[in-house]
């Protein structure tokens, strides 16, 4: 039996990780603040604390075979929790993001690509996650797995990035479709991601892995027609949308103009 600690565990991906681990018969412990769905899982050991300062429950808990960190965003917090777990777990998985990369070339990104740097200007999410990855790997050398998911969809998704398209297409009528029909799209289901991570934990895999999908190439048109095959799609070029002031992602989910993605 695998003794698994999950940092987080009650929202979106974490919820699917816990459900999948329970189905496999793992012995689960959750560490979180108890603010999001505190009564979601009955019969699981719950450790209350705050990775922003109160880590006593981690230091005194376990030991565990493995841990999955789903809630680390700040370098100081991740450094502290990793140090607290260094002698309490055999293996640590840190869930990061593909936003750690410095750019998005047209040919795709390998795990060895350059990472984004903090520069005091722009979104700090990716650079902060990159620093967190480095802290985990430095604290648990040879015992850390870093997972960099792309767009995640599935039940309990708080962003509605994918489900908003499903809802719009279900209403019928003419539907604005952004950019080019053949633009590649990558989405991974949270349940598939959870199962894959548990497989990697069971193997005690280490290193850095992008986690994107599906395996077969998917285009924007393919995605939209999978939601509704008879959809009346009206394609609008990137340049027109940008000129009209439409914001990528915020204005149209899953839309990343070619002009902002590099060659």
C-alpha positions as CSV (number, residue, x, y, z in Angstrom):
1,X,0.0,0.0,0.0
2,X,1.3,3.5,-0.9
3,X,1.2,6.1,1.8
4,X,0.5,9.3,-0.1
5,X,0.5,12.9,1.2
6,X,-1.3,15.4,-0.9
7,X,-0.8,19.1,-0.4
8,X,-4.1,20.6,-1.3
9,X,-6.4,17.9,-2.5
10,X,-9.9,19.4,-2.4
11,X,-10.0,21.5,-5.6
12,X,-10.0,20.5,-9.3
13,X,-6.9,18.4,-10.1
14,X,-6.2,17.7,-6.4
15,X,-9.7,16.3,-6.0
16,X,-9.2,13.9,-9.0
17,X,-5.8,12.9,-7.6
18,X,-7.4,12.0,-4.2
19,X,-10.3,10.1,-5.8
20,X,-8.0,8.1,-8.0
21,X,-5.7,7.3,-5.2
22,X,-8.6,6.1,-3.0
23,X,-9.7,3.9,-5.8
24,X,-6.3,2.3,-5.9
25,X,-6.4,1.6,-2.2
26,X,-3.7,4.2,-1.2
27,X,-3.4,5.4,2.4
28,X,-4.1,9.1,2.1
29,X,-3.2,12.2,4.1
30,X,-4.3,15.7,3.1
31,X,-2.5,18.9,4.2
32,X,-4.4,22.1,3.6
33,X,-6.0,25.0,5.4
34,X,-9.5,23.4,5.4
35,X,-11.1,26.3,3.5
36,X,-12.1,24.6,0.3
37,X,-14.6,21.8,0.8
38,X,-13.2,20.7,4.2
39,X,-15.7,17.9,4.5
40,X,-15.3,16.5,1.0
41,X,-13.5,13.3,1.9
42,X,-14.5,11.3,5.0
43,X,-12.2,8.9,6.7
44,X,-8.9,10.4,5.3
45,X,-6.3,11.8,7.7
46,X,-6.4,15.6,7.6
47,X,-3.5,17.8,8.6
48,X,-4.4,21.4,9.0
49,X,-1.8,24.1,8.4
50,X,-0.8,27.0,6.2
51,X,2.2,26.7,3.9
52,X,2.6,30.4,4.3
53,X,3.8,29.8,7.9
54,X,2.3,26.9,9.8
55,X,4.0,23.7,8.8
56,X,4.2,21.9,12.1
57,X,1.7,19.3,11.0
58,X,4.0,18.3,8.1
59,X,7.1,18.2,10.3
60,X,5.4,15.9,12.7
61,X,3.5,13.7,10.3
62,X,4.2,10.7,8.3
63,X,6.5,9.3,7.2
64,X,5.0,8.9,3.7
65,X,6.1,7.0,0.7
66,X,5.3,9.9,-1.6
67,X,3.8,13.4,-1.7
68,X,2.2,15.4,-4.4
69,X,2.3,19.2,-4.1
70,X,-0.6,20.7,-6.0
71,X,-0.7,24.1,-4.2
72,X,2.7,25.6,-4.4
73,X,3.0,29.0,-6.1
74,X,5.5,31.1,-4.0
75,X,9.2,30.3,-3.7
76,X,9.3,30.9,0.0
77,X,6.3,28.6,0.6
78,X,7.5,25.8,-1.6
79,X,11.1,26.0,-0.2
80,X,9.8,25.7,3.4
81,X,7.4,22.8,2.7
82,X,10.0,20.9,0.7
83,X,12.5,21.3,3.6
84,X,9.9,20.1,6.1
85,X,9.2,17.0,3.9
86,X,12.8,16.2,3.0
87,X,13.1,13.6,5.7
88,X,9.4,12.7,5.8
89,X,8.9,11.5,2.2
90,X,10.7,9.2,-0.2
91,X,9.5,10.9,-3.3
92,X,7.9,14.3,-4.1
93,X,5.9,15.4,-7.1
94,X,5.6,19.1,-7.8
95,X,2.8,20.2,-10.1
96,X,4.1,23.1,-12.1
97,X,2.9,24.6,-15.5
98,X,4.0,25.1,-19.1
99,X,3.9,28.8,-18.2
100,X,7.4,28.3,-16.9
101,X,8.9,28.5,-20.4
102,X,10.4,31.7,-21.7
103,X,8.5,31.5,-25.1
104,X,6.4,29.4,-27.3
105,X,8.1,28.6,-30.6
106,X,5.9,27.3,-33.4
107,X,7.7,23.9,-33.4
108,X,6.7,23.2,-29.8
109,X,8.6,23.1,-26.5
110,X,10.8,20.4,-25.0
111,X,11.5,20.1,-21.3
112,X,15.0,21.5,-21.8
113,X,13.8,24.8,-23.2
114,X,14.7,28.1,-21.5
115,X,12.7,29.1,-18.5
116,X,11.0,32.5,-17.9
117,X,12.8,34.9,-15.6
118,X,11.4,37.4,-13.1
119,X,12.0,40.9,-14.6
120,X,9.6,43.0,-12.5
121,X,7.4,43.6,-15.6
122,X,4.6,41.3,-16.6
123,X,3.0,38.1,-15.2
124,X,5.1,36.6,-12.5
125,X,3.2,33.3,-12.3
126,X,5.4,31.3,-14.7
127,X,8.8,32.6,-13.4
128,X,7.6,32.0,-9.8
129,X,6.7,28.4,-10.7
130,X,10.1,27.9,-12.3
131,X,11.8,29.0,-9.1
132,X,9.6,26.7,-7.1
133,X,10.7,23.8,-9.4
134,X,14.3,24.5,-8.7
135,X,13.8,24.7,-5.0
136,X,12.1,21.3,-4.9
137,X,14.8,19.7,-7.1
138,X,17.6,21.2,-4.9
139,X,16.0,20.1,-1.7
140,X,15.2,16.5,-2.8
141,X,17.9,15.7,-5.4
142,X,17.1,12.5,-7.2
143,X,13.7,12.2,-5.5
144,X,11.6,14.8,-7.2
145,X,9.2,14.7,-10.2
146,X,8.2,18.0,-11.8
147,X,5.1,17.9,-13.9
148,X,4.3,20.8,-16.3
149,X,0.7,20.6,-17.4
150,X,-0.8,22.6,-20.2
151,X,-4.5,23.5,-20.3
152,X,-6.4,21.2,-18.0
153,X,-10.1,20.6,-18.4
154,X,-12.7,18.4,-16.7
155,X,-15.2,18.2,-13.9
156,X,-14.8,20.8,-11.1
157,X,-12.7,23.2,-13.3
158,X,-13.1,26.6,-11.8
159,X,-11.9,28.4,-14.9
160,X,-14.5,27.2,-17.4
161,X,-12.0,27.6,-20.1
162,X,-13.2,24.5,-22.0
163,X,-16.8,24.2,-20.6
164,X,-17.6,27.8,-21.8
165,X,-17.2,26.6,-25.4
166,X,-19.4,23.6,-24.7
167,X,-22.1,25.8,-23.3
168,X,-21.9,28.3,-26.2
169,X,-22.1,25.6,-28.8
170,X,-25.0,23.9,-27.1
171,X,-27.0,27.1,-27.5
172,X,-26.7,26.8,-31.3
173,X,-26.8,29.5,-33.9
174,X,-23.8,31.2,-35.5
175,X,-20.7,30.9,-33.3
176,X,-17.6,33.0,-33.6
177,X,-14.5,30.8,-34.0
178,X,-11.2,32.5,-33.3
179,X,-8.2,32.4,-35.6
180,X,-7.6,29.6,-38.1
181,X,-9.5,26.3,-38.2
182,X,-6.2,24.3,-38.3
183,X,-4.6,25.9,-35.3
184,X,-3.2,23.2,-33.0
185,X,-4.9,22.9,-29.6
186,X,-3.7,20.9,-26.6
187,X,-6.0,20.0,-23.6
188,X,-5.6,17.3,-21.0
189,X,-8.4,15.9,-18.9
190,X,-7.8,16.4,-15.2
191,X,-8.7,12.7,-14.6
192,X,-6.2,11.5,-17.1
193,X,-3.5,13.8,-15.5
194,X,-4.3,12.4,-12.1
195,X,-4.0,8.8,-13.2
196,X,-0.8,9.5,-15.0
197,X,0.8,11.2,-12.0
198,X,-0.1,8.3,-9.8
199,X,1.5,5.9,-12.2
200,X,4.6,8.1,-12.1
201,X,4.5,8.2,-8.3
202,X,4.2,4.4,-8.2
203,X,7.3,4.1,-10.4
204,X,9.1,6.7,-8.3
205,X,9.8,8.5,-11.6
206,X,12.0,11.6,-11.4
207,X,12.9,14.5,-13.7
208,X,10.7,17.0,-15.6
209,X,7.8,16.2,-17.8
210,X,5.4,18.2,-19.9
211,X,1.8,17.0,-19.4
212,X,-0.3,17.9,-22.4
213,X,-2.7,16.1,-24.7
214,X,-4.4,14.6,-26.5
215,X,-1.9,12.1,-28.1
216,X,-3.4,12.6,-31.6
217,X,-3.1,16.1,-33.0
218,X,-6.2,18.3,-32.4
219,X,-7.1,21.5,-34.1
220,X,-9.4,24.3,-33.0
221,X,-12.0,23.2,-35.5
222,X,-11.7,19.6,-34.4
223,X,-12.2,20.7,-30.8
224,X,-15.3,22.8,-31.5
225,X,-16.9,20.2,-33.8
226,X,-16.2,17.5,-31.2
227,X,-18.5,19.6,-28.9
228,X,-21.1,20.0,-31.6
229,X,-20.6,18.5,-35.1
230,X,-23.2,20.6,-36.8
231,X,-22.0,23.9,-35.3
232,X,-22.3,27.0,-37.5
233,X,-18.7,28.3,-37.1
234,X,-17.8,31.7,-38.3
235,X,-14.0,32.0,-38.4
236,X,-12.5,35.4,-37.6
237,X,-8.8,36.1,-38.2
238,X,-6.4,36.8,-35.3
239,X,-5.7,40.3,-36.7
240,X,-9.4,41.2,-36.8
241,X,-10.0,40.1,-33.2
242,X,-7.0,41.9,-31.9
243,X,-8.0,45.1,-33.8
244,X,-11.4,44.8,-32.2
245,X,-9.9,44.8,-28.7
246,X,-10.7,41.1,-28.0
247,X,-8.3,39.8,-25.3
248,X,-6.8,36.3,-25.7
249,X,-8.0,33.9,-23.1
250,X,-10.1,36.4,-21.2
251,X,-12.2,37.4,-24.1
252,X,-12.1,34.1,-25.9
253,X,-10.9,31.0,-23.9
254,X,-8.3,28.8,-25.5
255,X,-7.5,31.5,-28.1
256,X,-3.8,32.3,-28.4
257,X,-3.1,34.5,-31.5
258,X,-0.3,33.4,-33.7
259,X,1.1,37.0,-33.4
260,X,1.8,36.3,-29.7
261,X,3.1,32.8,-30.0
262,X,6.2,33.4,-32.1
263,X,7.0,31.9,-35.5
